[in-house]
């Protein structure tokens, strides 16, 4: 969202509106802003649309015209019409170019246009992210960040590179408005890295956004706190996730942001589902869904249907779950959120499999895999393959009716082993030993057990032996000394190239599957952490923010760095253990599964 603000100066044109007409256009934008902040997105969209139409004929109304386009696009994005939002944002960027030409040589006007352009880029990135165009979203956000971060805050040395596009550099200090945009930019970058499951980077960005909030705009703590809740839920820290979600609720309440309050409560409901607190989750999800449906928040209501489907699975009502999942897929796809729709398809496949509708089940999985692969989401492909292998195992062992397909064992093994290796490799990217142990216990170990079980059932004795050898090899500390021993080429001596690529950074806890059930739940069973004490009186906004910052520091505590295991030579003349599966996993999912160095096992 932008505000109308002071329009930059520029030459008068023949079609200039009078002051009264310009004031009426600005009033429409302001009224739309008020409706947007109250969650009345349909009303906001209609008001912004009127403002766009009224401002379009007049050159002197370029600034308010651009603001109206941006805000109309924001409302469309909230309503789930992401393609329309992208079109409006791109039209606004074109107007920014015209504005920049009009204020050439006027420093104050140039600064206004720079901030406006940054706001358009931040909002455009959100819509692009919703459609799964993560590369374009990242480019847009890095351009905005380069515009917004003042030179005296060390951007050249301390920030990530952007795409090199020169949109005009800023030299001003952040005020409340530009700080709000910068927080929005960092929050969106965090959300993007969450989508890509790059958890270490996501945590860094979430902390950075909290630091900007601390210095410039404490009232905006809700979004960074909500991102931290998501990150810690996904990386196996449900106690911290619940704390952050409660604080995000309090922060949004303090800032009178109803949509934010409801999104934070939906996040809290996910935590309750993971810990098996189904009644508490149901109460929150039902209330949230009513709000999202009433306000027309398409993407959030689609997510709500997905979570209600999971709730139905956990309560033993698969028929209702399938119905809710189908509605969720349709709503996500209507809004252009194809990645989210693909995630739901994997869960829908479970219900169809249980009904013996194997071809339909596999069709949904293949459709999901195509979406993940097209967007470089390697770990999600691994998770989908792992779940697919569990379904094939069930069909192989417990299939009813027609005789067992003789190709099933080979298909199941071919999916399970590379997927297990990729899922196991995630733990080498986590800095905290506690997180690594948790990841191994809840996600990697079930995947490896499936690989062992399928290999044994298929009678693949050599594969079982190689899996045992690989799992017993241990995890080396990252001491930077591995490169000199690499028989396939030198690794970087600093250990940086020993880490898996960022795209295999981690897998969300809500994307996996347990070998105890064919249903692919968002969360794997009850939390192993003790439940936090019941919350008392809700803290005020500043207390909430300070506690969130303190918890973020605890969550970021350093652990011992580790590197992926080396490849194992089974004998002087023989192959590398699991070599074809490792190569297949690295090709199919991206990233590093094993170090390139080879060590002997004899």
NUMI-343599 format. One record per residue (C-alpha): x, y negated, z; residue in three letters; residue number from 1. Coordinates in steps of 0.2 Angstrom, whole numbers. Layout:
<sites>
       x       y       z   code   pos
       X       Y       Z    ala   NUM
...
</sites>
This chain:
<sites>
       x       y       z   code   pos
       0       0       0    unk     1
       5     -18      -3    unk     2
      -1     -34       3    unk     3
      -5     -49      -8    unk     4
       8     -61       0    unk     5
      14     -76      -8    unk     6
      15     -75     -26    unk     7
      31     -79     -34    unk     8
      32     -95     -44    unk     9
      32     -94     -63    unk    10
      27    -104     -78    unk    11
       9    -109     -81    unk    12
       0    -100     -95    unk    13
     -15    -105    -106    unk    14
     -26     -93     -97    unk    15
     -22     -97     -79    unk    16
     -36     -95     -67    unk    17
     -42    -109     -55    unk    18
     -37    -108     -37    unk    19
     -55    -103     -32    unk    20
     -55     -88     -44    unk    21
     -37     -83     -39    unk    22
     -43     -84     -20    unk    23
     -58     -72     -25    unk    24
     -46     -60     -33    unk    25
     -35     -60     -17    unk    26
     -50     -58      -6    unk    27
     -55     -42     -15    unk    28
     -38     -35     -12    unk    29
     -38     -40       6    unk    30
     -55     -32       8    unk    31
     -49     -16      -1    unk    32
     -34     -16      11    unk    33
     -46     -17      26    unk    34
     -56      -2      19    unk    35
     -41       8      16    unk    36
     -34       6      33    unk    37
     -51      12      40    unk    38
     -50      27      29    unk    39
     -64      22      18    unk    40
     -55      26       2    unk    41
     -69      26     -10    unk    42
     -74       9      -5    unk    43
     -56       3      -6    unk    44
     -54      10     -23    unk    45
     -69       1     -30    unk    46
     -64     -15     -23    unk    47
     -46     -13     -30    unk    48
     -53      -9     -47    unk    49
     -64     -25     -46    unk    50
     -48     -35     -42    unk    51
     -38     -27     -56    unk    52
     -52     -31     -69    unk    53
     -53     -49     -63    unk    54
     -35     -52     -63    unk    55
     -30     -44     -80    unk    56
     -34     -59     -91    unk    57
     -23     -71     -82    unk    58
      -4     -73     -83    unk    59
      -3     -83     -67    unk    60
     -12     -69     -58    unk    61
       2     -56     -62    unk    62
       7     -54     -43    unk    63
     -11     -51     -37    unk    64
     -14     -40     -52    unk    65
       1     -29     -48    unk    66
      -4     -28     -30    unk    67
     -22     -23     -35    unk    68
     -15     -10     -47    unk    69
      -3      -3     -33    unk    70
     -17      -2     -20    unk    71
     -30       6     -32    unk    72
     -17      19     -36    unk    73
     -14      22     -18    unk    74
     -33      24     -15    unk    75
     -34      36     -30    unk    76
     -20      46     -23    unk    77
     -29      48      -6    unk    78
     -44      53     -16    unk    79
     -34      67     -24    unk    80
     -34      59     -42    unk    81
     -15      60     -43    unk    82
     -13      58     -62    unk    83
     -24      42     -61    unk    84
     -13      36     -47    unk    85
       3      39     -57    unk    86
      -4      29     -72    unk    87
      -8      14     -61    unk    88
       9      14     -53    unk    89
      18      14     -70    unk    90
       7       0     -76    unk    91
      12     -10     -60    unk    92
      30      -7     -64    unk    93
      28     -14     -81    unk    94
      20     -30     -73    unk    95
      35     -31     -61    unk    96
      46     -32     -76    unk    97
      36     -47     -82    unk    98
      36     -55     -65    unk    99
      55     -53     -64    unk   100
      57     -63     -81    unk   101
      45     -76     -74    unk   102
      55     -80     -59    unk   103
      73     -79     -66    unk   104
      83     -92     -57    unk   105
      72     -93     -42    unk   106
      80     -84     -27    unk   107
      64     -83     -17    unk   108
      53     -77     -31    unk   109
      66     -64     -36    unk   110
      66     -57     -18    unk   111
      47     -56     -18    unk   112
      48     -46     -35    unk   113
      62     -35     -28    unk   114
      51     -30     -13    unk   115
      36     -28     -24    unk   116
      45     -16     -36    unk   117
      51      -6     -21    unk   118
      34      -4     -15    unk   119
      28       2     -32    unk   120
      42      15     -33    unk   121
      39      22     -15    unk   122
      20      24     -19    unk   123
      24      31     -36    unk   124
      35      44     -28    unk   125
      21      50     -17    unk   126
      10      53     -31    unk   127
      23      62     -41    unk   128
      27      73     -26    unk   129
       9      78     -25    unk   130
       9      84     -43    unk   131
      25      94     -39    unk   132
      37      83     -50    unk   133
      50      82     -36    unk   134
      65      77     -47    unk   135
      55      61     -53    unk   136
      49      58     -36    unk   137
      67      59     -29    unk   138
      73      47     -42    unk   139
      60      34     -38    unk   140
      63      35     -20    unk   141
      82      33     -21    unk   142
      79      17     -33    unk   143
      67      10     -19    unk   144
      80      14      -5    unk   145
      94       5     -15    unk   146
      82     -10     -16    unk   147
      77     -11       2    unk   148
      92      -7      12    unk   149
     102     -23      16    unk   150
     120     -23      10    unk   151
     125     -28      28    unk   152
     118     -11      34    unk   153
     132      -1      25    unk   154
     122       6      11    unk   155
     137       8       0    unk   156
     146      19      12    unk   157
     133      28      22    unk   158
     118      31      11    unk   159
     115      45      -3    unk   160
     118      40     -21    unk   161
     103      35     -31    unk   162
     101      37     -50    unk   163
     111      23     -55    unk   164
      97      12     -61    unk   165
     101      -6     -57    unk   166
      84     -13     -51    unk   167
      92     -28     -43    unk   168
     102     -28     -27    unk   169
      95     -36     -10    unk   170
     105     -46       2    unk   171
      91     -51      14    unk   172
      89     -44      31    unk   173
      73     -33      34    unk   174
      58     -42      41    unk   175
      42     -33      47    unk   176
      35     -31      29    unk   177
      51     -24      21    unk   178
      55     -13      36    unk   179
      38      -5      33    unk   180
      42      -2      16    unk   181
      59       6      20    unk   182
      51      17      33    unk   183
      38      22      20    unk   184
      53      26       8    unk   185
      62      36      21    unk   186
      46      45      27    unk   187
      43      50       8    unk   188
      61      56       6    unk   189
      58      67      22    unk   190
      42      74      15    unk   191
      51      78      -1    unk   192
      65      87       7    unk   193
      52      97      17    unk   194
      44     102       1    unk   195
      60     108      -5    unk   196
      64     116      11    unk   197
      80     107      14    unk   198
      78     107      33    unk   199
      95     100      38    unk   200
      93      85      26    unk   201
      75      83      31    unk   202
      79      81      49    unk   203
      93      68      45    unk   204
      80      58      36    unk   205
      67      59      49    unk   206
      80      53      62    unk   207
      85      39      51    unk   208
      67      33      49    unk   209
      65      33      68    unk   210
      80      22      69    unk   211
      73      10      57    unk   212
      57      10      67    unk   213
      67       7      83    unk   214
      75      -9      76    unk   215
      62     -16      65    unk   216
      44     -10      67    unk   217
      40       1      83    unk   218
      21       2      78    unk   219
      26      14      63    unk   220
      32      28      73    unk   221
      18      40      68    unk   222
      24      45      51    unk   223
      42      50      57    unk   224
      35      59      72    unk   225
      23      69      61    unk   226
      37      73      49    unk   227
      48      79      64    unk   228
      33      90      70    unk   229
      32      98      53    unk   230
      51     101      52    unk   231
      52     109      69    unk   232
      36     120      66    unk   233
      44     126      50    unk   234
      61     130      58    unk   235
      55     140      73    unk   236
      53     127      86    unk   237
      34     126      90    unk   238
      37     119     107    unk   239
      45     103     100    unk   240
      33     103      85    unk   241
      18     102      97    unk   242
      26      88     107    unk   243
      30      78      91    unk   244
      12      81      85    unk   245
       4      75     101    unk   246
      15      59     100    unk   247
      11      56      82    unk   248
      -8      57      87    unk   249
      -5      44     101    unk   250
       6      33      89    unk   251
      -8      33      76    unk   252
     -21      29      89    unk   253
     -11      15      96    unk   254
      -9       8      78    unk   255
     -28      10      74    unk   256
     -25      22      59    unk   257
     -39      34      59    unk   258
     -32      44      44    unk   259
     -16      46      52    unk   260
     -24      52      68    unk   261
     -33      65      59    unk   262
     -18      71      49    unk   263
      -8      73      65    unk   264
     -22      83      73    unk   265
     -22      94      58    unk   266
      -4      97      60    unk   267
      -7     100      79    unk   268
     -20     113      73    unk   269
      -7     122      63    unk   270
       4     124      78    unk   271
     -11     131      88    unk   272
     -13     144      74    unk   273
       5     149      75    unk   274
       4     152      93    unk   275
     -13     161      92    unk   276
     -23     148     101    unk   277
     -37     150      88    unk   278
     -52     142      98    unk   279
     -41     126     100    unk   280
     -36     127      82    unk   281
     -54     129      76    unk   282
     -61     114      85    unk   283
     -47     103      78    unk   284
     -49     110      60    unk   285
     -68     108      60    unk   286
     -67      90      66    unk   287
     -53      86      54    unk   288
     -62      94      39    unk   289
     -77      84      42    unk   290
     -67      68      42    unk   291
     -57      72      26    unk   292
     -73      77      17    unk   293
     -82      62      22    unk   294
     -68      50      17    unk   295
     -64      59       1    unk   296
     -46      64       5    unk   297
     -45      77      -8    unk   298
     -27      84      -4    unk   299
     -30      84      15    unk   300
     -47      93      13    unk   301
     -39     106       2    unk   302
     -26     109      15    unk   303
     -40     110      28    unk   304
     -49     124      18    unk   305
     -32     133      17    unk   306
     -30     132      36    unk   307
     -48     137      39    unk   308
     -45     152      27    unk   309
     -30     157      38    unk   310
     -41     155      54    unk   311
     -54     167      46    unk   312
     -40     180      42    unk   313
     -34     179      60    unk   314
     -52     181      66    unk   315
     -54     196      55    unk   316
     -66     189      42    unk   317
     -57     192      25    unk   318
     -73     189      15    unk   319
     -74     171      22    unk   320
     -55     169      20    unk   321
     -56     173       1    unk   322
     -70     161      -1    unk   323
     -61     147       8    unk   324
     -44     150      -1    unk   325
     -53     150     -18    unk   326
     -60     133     -14    unk   327
     -43     127      -8    unk   328
     -35     132     -24    unk   329
     -48     124     -35    unk   330
     -47     108     -25    unk   331
     -28     107     -25    unk   332
     -28     110     -44    unk   333
     -41      97     -47    unk   334
     -30      84     -38    unk   335
     -15      90     -48    unk   336
      -6      97     -32    unk   337
      -1     113     -41    unk   338
      13     118     -29    unk   339
       1     118     -14    unk   340
     -12     128     -25    unk   341
       2     141     -29    unk   342
       5     143     -10    unk   343
     -13     147      -7    unk   344
     -14     159     -22    unk   345
      -1     170     -13    unk   346
     -12     171       2    unk   347
     -28     174      -9    unk   348
     -18     188     -17    unk   349
     -19     197       0    unk   350
     -37     198       1    unk   351
     -39     204     -17    unk   352
     -26     217     -14    unk   353
     -36     223       2    unk   354
     -51     225      -9    unk   355
     -42     236     -22    unk   356
     -42     222     -35    unk   357
     -23     225     -39    unk   358
     -22     216     -56    unk   359
     -31     201     -50    unk   360
     -20     200     -34    unk   361
      -4     202     -45    unk   362
     -10     189     -57    unk   363
     -11     176     -43    unk   364
       6     180     -37    unk   365
      13     178     -54    unk   366
       4     162     -57    unk   367
      12     156     -40    unk   368
      29     161     -45    unk   369
      28     152     -62    unk   370
      24     136     -53    unk   371
      38     138     -40    unk   372
      51     143     -53    unk   373
      47     128     -64    unk   374
      50     116     -50    unk   375
      66     124     -43    unk   376
      58     131     -27    unk   377
      69     146     -26    unk   378
      66     150      -8    unk   379
      47     150     -11    unk   380
      50     162     -25    unk   381
      59     173     -13    unk   382
      46     173      -1    unk   383
      32     177     -14    unk   384
      43     191     -20    unk   385
      45     198      -2    unk   386
      26     197       0    unk   387
      23     205     -17    unk   388
      34     219     -11    unk   389
      24     222       4    unk   390
       8     224      -6    unk   391
      17     236     -18    unk   392
      23     246      -3    unk   393
       5     247       3    unk   394
      -1     252     -14    unk   395
      12     265     -15    unk   396
      10     273       2    unk   397
      -9     270       5    unk   398
     -16     267     -12    unk   399
     -33     275     -14    unk   400
     -42     282     -30    unk   401
     -30     283     -45    unk   402
     -13     292     -43    unk   403
       1     282     -38    unk   404
      10     273     -52    unk   405
      27     280     -53    unk   406
      35     263     -57    unk   407
      29     256     -40    unk   408
      45     262     -30    unk   409
      57     254     -42    unk   410
      47     238     -43    unk   411
      45     236     -25    unk   412
      64     239     -21    unk   413
      69     227     -36    unk   414
      58     213     -27    unk   415
      62     217      -9    unk   416
      81     218      -9    unk   417
      85     202     -18    unk   418
      72     192      -8    unk   419
      78     199       8    unk   420
      96     193       4    unk   421
      90     176       0    unk   422
      79     174      15    unk   423
      93     181      26    unk   424
     105     168      18    unk   425
      94     154      25    unk   426
     101     156      43    unk   427
     119     151      37    unk   428
     112     133      33    unk   429
     106     130      50    unk   430
     117     121      62    unk   431
     109     127      78    unk   432
     113     145      85    unk   433
      96     145      92    unk   434
      88     141      76    unk   435
      98     154      67    unk   436
      94     168      79    unk   437
      75     163      78    unk   438
      76     163      59    unk   439
      84     180      59    unk   440
      72     187      71    unk   441
      56     181      64    unk   442
      60     180      45    unk   443
      76     188      40    unk   444
      74     204      50    unk   445
      57     208      44    unk   446
      63     205      26    unk   447
      78     216      28    unk   448
      68     230      37    unk   449
      56     230      22    unk   450
      71     232      10    unk   451
      78     246      21    unk   452
      62     255      21    unk   453
      58     254       3    unk   454
      76     260      -2    unk   455
      74     275      10    unk   456
      57     279       3    unk   457
      63     278     -15    unk   458
      77     290     -10    unk   459
      91     277     -15    unk   460
     104     284      -3    unk   461
     118     273     -10    unk   462
     108     257      -8    unk   463
     104     261      10    unk   464
     122     264      13    unk   465
     127     247       5    unk   466
     113     238      15    unk   467
     120     245      31    unk   468
     138     240      27    unk   469
     132     223      23    unk   470
     121     220      38    unk   471
     135     227      50    unk   472
     148     215      42    unk   473
     144     200      54    unk   474
     144     182      51    unk   475
     160     172      50    unk   476
     163     155      58    unk   477
     165     141      45    unk   478
     183     136      49    unk   479
     188     130      31    unk   480
     201     144      29    unk   481
     191     156      17    unk   482
     196     148       1    unk   483
     213     155       0    unk   484
     207     173       1    unk   485
     194     172     -13    unk   486
     198     184     -26    unk   487
     186     176     -39    unk   488
     191     159     -38    unk   489
     196     145     -25    unk   490
     183     139     -13    unk   491
     184     121      -6    unk   492
     195     121       9    unk   493
     183     110      19    unk   494
     170     124      18    unk   495
     157     113       9    unk   496
     156     125      -6    unk   497
     153     140       6    unk   498
     136     134      10    unk   499
     121     139       1    unk   500
     114     126     -11    unk   501
     101     114      -4    unk   502
      87     122     -13    unk   503
      89     137      -2    unk   504
      90     127      13    unk   505
      77     136      23    unk   506
      60     143      22    unk   507
      44     136      31    unk   508
      38     147      45    unk   509
      21     145      37    unk   510
      26     153      21    unk   511
      32     170      26    unk   512
      24     187      29    unk   513
      25     199      43    unk   514
      27     218      40    unk   515
      14     221      54    unk   516
       0     215      42    unk   517
      -3     213      24    unk   518
     -11     196      26    unk   519
       2     183      22    unk   520
      -1     171      37    unk   521
       6     153      37    unk   522
      14     158      54    unk   523
      21     174      60    unk   524
      13     179      77    unk   525
      14     171      94    unk   526
      28     159      98    unk   527
      42     166     108    unk   528
      44     150     117    unk   529
      34     146     133    unk   530
      19     135     130    unk   531
      22     117     135    unk   532
      13     111     150    unk   533
      -4     103     147    unk   534
      -3      85     142    unk   535
      -8      73     154    unk   536
     -13      55     151    unk   537
      -8      50     133    unk   538
       7      38     134    unk   539
       7      21     126    unk   540
      14      18     109    unk   541
      32      13     115    unk   542
      33      27     128    unk   543
      27      39     114    unk   544
      41      32     103    unk   545
      55      33     116    unk   546
      50      51     120    unk   547
      50      56     102    unk   548
      67      48      99    unk   549
      74      58     114    unk   550
      67      74     108    unk   551
      74      71      91    unk   552
      91      70      99    unk   553
      89      86     108    unk   554
      83      95      92    unk   555
      98      88      82    unk   556
     111      95      95    unk   557
     125     103      86    unk   558
     129     121      85    unk   559
     143     131      78    unk   560
     145     130      59    unk   561
     144     147      50    unk   562
     147     152      32    unk   563
     138     165      22    unk   564
     146     183      23    unk   565
     159     188      11    unk   566
     156     201      -3    unk   567
     162     218       3    unk   568
     172     230      -8    unk   569
     167     247      -4    unk   570
     183     256      -9    unk   571
     199     251     -20    unk   572
     191     256     -36    unk   573
     173     254     -32    unk   574
     160     241     -34    unk   575
     155     226     -22    unk   576
     141     231     -10    unk   577
     124     225     -17    unk   578
     133     216     -31    unk   579
     118     218     -44    unk   580
     106     212     -31    unk   581
     116     197     -25    unk   582
     119     192     -43    unk   583
     100     194     -46    unk   584
      96     184     -31    unk   585
     108     170     -34    unk   586
     101     168     -52    unk   587
      83     170     -48    unk   588
      82     159     -32    unk   589
      97     148     -34    unk   590
     110     144     -21    unk   591
     123     155     -13    unk   592
     119     171      -5    unk   593
     137     177      -2    unk   594
     154     169      -2    unk   595
     164     172     -18    unk   596
     179     180      -8    unk   597
     179     199      -8    unk   598
     185     208       7    unk   599
     189     227       9    unk   600
     179     238      20    unk   601
     192     252      22    unk   602
</sites>
